[in-house]
Amino acid sequence: MTTVALAAQSRTETGKGVARSLRRQALIPAVFYGPEVDPIPLILQSKDLEKLITTGAGENILIDLNIEDGKSTQSHRAMIKEIQVDPVKQNILHVDLYAISMDKKISVEVPITLTGTAVGVSDEGGILQQVSRTLEISCLPDRIPEAFELEVTALAIGDSLHVSDLEIPEGVEVLAEDELTIASVVPPTKVEEIEPEVLEEEEEGEEVDEEAEAETKEEGDQE
């Protein structure tokens, strides 16, 4: 599991106004907390955070968090708990960092990646559906896999792969049933074509209705 260093500065001021002011300076408001840690409001450099989350190490990144308060530096091991993003501008608004211990198991979601092209898609015209995109596991922080890979090449139409088909590394406990479906190949959706004769009959029927309505209107006008 990849470990990335991240520098942070503690802050005493909080609130929406302070957060907006920080963002205008390319800084990100954050908070660090955990079971045995009092919440510490933080300031992160936007460029450092963006570099961290684009390391390619997957969604679960172990962080060596170094917090400076102007007098000393505290070092903690952490993970990203939540990232709040502006729904319109897509810029980061706030980050929650969670304290972890390397000798205590944690529960996380790990992404599932499908590899290969299913024979049911390439040769039979079926559609590959990924039912489950993540898998919840429990393990020590340094045992967290970046992703689970599942080969789908042998899948024909009607075939499925389940949690039991995954290769689970030693020391990792899966918190889902073995029967949980991950991917399947289903038949293509059929689009029924309307025969030209049916269309002509419908059009003729519409013309007759329009003529009848016109005649009724004329009779009413004469009265």
Phi, psi and omega per residue, in radians:
M1 nan 2.299 -3.119
T2 -1.256 2.405 3.047
T3 -2.055 2.289 -3.080
V4 -2.167 2.384 3.111
A5 -1.441 2.501 3.124
L6 -2.470 2.169 3.112
A7 -1.586 2.467 3.130
A8 -2.476 2.740 3.092
Q9 -2.119 2.299 3.115
S10 -1.257 2.699 3.120
R11 -2.391 2.654 -3.139
T12 -1.793 -0.454 -3.122
E13 -1.584 2.409 3.125
T14 -2.306 3.083 3.117
G15 2.028 2.894 -3.092
K16 -1.140 -0.679 -3.139
G17 -1.107 -0.735 3.111
V18 -1.122 -0.742 -3.135
A19 -1.079 -0.765 3.129
R20 -1.105 -0.702 3.129
S21 -1.100 -0.709 3.125
L22 -1.113 -0.748 -3.102
R23 -1.129 -0.590 3.099
R24 -1.137 -0.352 3.130
Q25 -1.742 0.269 -3.111
A26 1.116 0.569 3.074
L27 -2.013 2.643 -3.094
I28 -2.023 2.141 3.024
P29 -1.214 2.469 -3.120
A30 -2.595 2.979 3.060
V31 -2.481 2.458 3.099
F32 -1.998 2.252 -3.111
Y33 -2.683 3.008 3.140
G34 3.095 -3.130 -3.079
P35 -1.018 -0.646 -3.086
E36 -2.091 0.414 -3.091
V37 -2.257 2.214 3.024
D38 -1.213 2.428 -3.120
P39 -0.958 2.320 3.120
I40 -2.113 1.955 3.057
P41 -1.149 2.401 -3.045
L42 -2.260 2.877 2.966
I43 -2.152 2.232 3.112
L44 -2.018 2.566 3.006
Q45 -1.326 2.245 -3.105
S46 -0.990 -0.760 -3.107
K47 -1.127 -0.622 3.128
D48 -1.192 -0.708 -3.134
L49 -1.178 -0.769 3.130
E50 -1.089 -0.674 3.100
K51 -1.127 -0.665 -3.117
L52 -1.143 -0.801 -3.045
I53 -1.406 -0.064 3.081
T54 -1.982 0.437 -3.121
T55 -1.284 -0.286 -3.073
G56 1.433 0.215 -3.106
A57 -1.553 0.191 -3.137
G58 1.564 -3.037 -3.077
E59 -1.375 -0.480 -3.087
N60 -1.772 1.727 -3.089
I61 -1.914 2.266 3.036
L62 -1.421 2.292 -3.041
I63 -2.080 2.247 2.920
D64 -1.540 1.737 -3.031
L65 -1.613 2.096 3.127
N66 -1.926 1.913 -3.059
I67 -1.781 2.103 3.107
E68 -1.780 2.392 3.117
D69 -2.087 0.226 -3.122
G70 1.638 -0.315 -3.133
K71 -2.070 -0.658 -3.098
S72 -2.627 3.061 3.122
T73 -2.173 2.235 3.073
Q74 -1.797 2.408 3.118
S75 -1.960 2.311 -3.132
H76 -2.419 2.711 2.994
R77 -1.717 2.297 -3.037
A78 -2.524 2.955 2.990
M79 -2.386 2.738 3.077
I80 -1.308 2.144 3.124
K81 -1.590 -0.744 -3.123
E82 -2.738 2.481 3.024
I83 -2.129 2.097 3.095
Q84 -1.606 2.234 -3.076
V85 -2.146 2.436 3.072
D86 -1.127 2.167 -3.067
P87 -1.143 -0.380 -3.116
V88 -1.707 -0.977 -3.076
K89 -1.430 -0.307 3.130
Q90 1.136 0.312 3.061
N91 -1.585 2.684 -3.080
I92 -1.290 2.284 -3.124
L93 -1.755 -0.659 -3.054
H94 -2.838 2.645 -3.133
V95 -2.306 2.344 3.015
D96 -1.805 2.167 3.088
L97 -1.937 2.278 -3.027
Y98 -1.938 2.272 -3.138
A99 -1.264 2.358 3.105
I100 -2.268 2.824 3.063
S101 -2.062 2.351 -3.054
M102 -1.239 -0.223 3.129
D103 -1.884 0.264 3.098
K104 -2.191 2.328 -3.124
K105 -1.187 2.566 3.057
I106 -2.287 2.780 3.100
S107 -1.855 2.253 -3.133
V108 -2.460 2.844 3.039
E109 -1.701 2.252 3.131
V110 -1.995 2.311 -3.125
P111 -1.187 2.645 3.085
I112 -1.954 2.210 -3.125
T113 -1.957 2.237 3.095
L114 -1.617 2.367 -3.139
T115 -2.136 2.648 3.130
G116 1.519 3.019 3.088
T117 -2.044 2.114 -3.085
A118 -1.122 2.391 3.125
V119 -1.096 -0.505 3.112
G120 -1.186 -0.331 3.098
V121 -1.627 -0.873 -3.057
S122 -1.245 -0.657 -3.046
D123 -1.829 -0.410 -3.023
E124 -2.009 -0.069 3.089
G125 1.329 0.276 3.138
G126 -1.352 -3.134 -3.130
I127 -2.127 2.216 3.107
L128 -1.455 2.184 3.104
Q129 -2.024 2.179 3.050
Q130 -1.665 1.864 -3.056
V131 -1.366 -0.738 -3.137
S132 -2.051 2.184 -3.104
R133 -1.814 -0.266 3.078
T134 -2.397 2.842 3.134
L135 -2.386 2.238 3.134
E136 -1.431 2.298 -3.135
I137 -2.327 2.922 3.038
S138 -2.293 2.291 3.139
C139 -2.987 3.047 3.019
L140 -1.219 2.623 -3.066
P141 -0.940 -0.634 -3.099
D142 -1.423 0.042 3.112
R143 -1.812 -0.009 -3.065
I144 -1.194 2.111 3.081
P145 -1.325 2.618 3.130
E146 -1.202 -0.595 3.113
A147 -2.923 2.805 2.992
F148 -1.793 2.257 3.104
E149 -1.812 2.416 -3.120
L150 -2.334 2.124 -3.128
E151 -1.401 2.221 -3.058
V152 -1.989 0.082 -3.022
T153 -0.956 -0.668 -3.043
A154 -1.401 -0.053 -3.076
L155 -1.273 2.140 3.010
A156 -1.744 3.045 3.105
I157 -1.046 2.258 -3.120
G158 1.677 -0.186 3.141
D159 -1.524 2.682 3.124
S160 -2.442 2.737 3.002
L161 -2.087 2.553 -3.043
H162 -2.223 3.088 3.119
V163 -0.961 -0.635 -3.130
S164 -1.107 -0.281 3.139
D165 -1.538 -0.087 -3.136
L166 -1.424 2.617 2.991
E167 -1.609 1.957 -3.075
I168 -1.712 2.151 -3.137
P169 -1.110 2.736 3.104
E170 -1.101 2.409 3.118
G171 1.543 0.015 -3.136
V172 -1.919 2.241 3.105
E173 -1.897 2.173 3.130
V174 -1.501 2.266 -3.095
L175 -1.745 0.662 3.110
A176 -2.406 2.751 3.133
E177 -1.195 2.551 3.119
D178 -1.051 -0.493 -3.067
E179 -1.436 -0.092 -3.116
L180 -1.054 2.193 -3.116
T181 -1.334 2.338 3.098
I182 -1.801 -0.801 -3.113
A183 -2.606 2.648 3.092
S184 -2.659 2.773 3.067
V185 -1.932 2.174 -3.090
V186 -1.996 2.755 3.118
P187 -1.098 2.694 3.103
P188 -1.159 2.658 3.110
T189 -1.291 2.236 -3.132
K190 -1.543 2.305 3.073
V191 -1.897 1.971 -3.111
E192 -1.330 2.249 3.119
E193 -1.571 2.362 3.123
I194 -1.470 2.229 -3.116
E195 -1.113 2.507 3.129
P196 -0.966 -0.649 -3.124
E197 -1.080 -0.674 3.133
V198 -1.128 -0.725 3.120
L199 -1.089 -0.732 -3.141
E200 -1.101 -0.728 3.134
E201 -1.092 -0.708 3.134
E202 -1.130 -0.714 -3.142
E203 -1.149 -0.720 3.107
E204 -1.092 -0.695 3.118
G205 -1.104 -0.678 3.123
E206 -1.146 -0.670 3.137
E207 -1.143 -0.741 3.126
V208 -1.068 -0.762 3.130
D209 -1.076 -0.722 -3.128
E210 -1.150 -0.691 3.121
E211 -1.139 -0.720 -3.138
A212 -1.111 -0.712 3.121
E213 -1.124 -0.683 -3.138
A214 -1.143 -0.750 3.123
E215 -1.104 -0.739 3.130
T216 -1.083 -0.684 -3.134
K217 -1.176 -0.704 3.132
E218 -1.104 -0.759 3.126
E219 -1.079 -0.683 3.133
G220 -1.156 -0.666 3.138
D221 -1.161 -0.655 3.138
Q222 -1.144 -0.662 3.122
E223 -1.142 nan nan
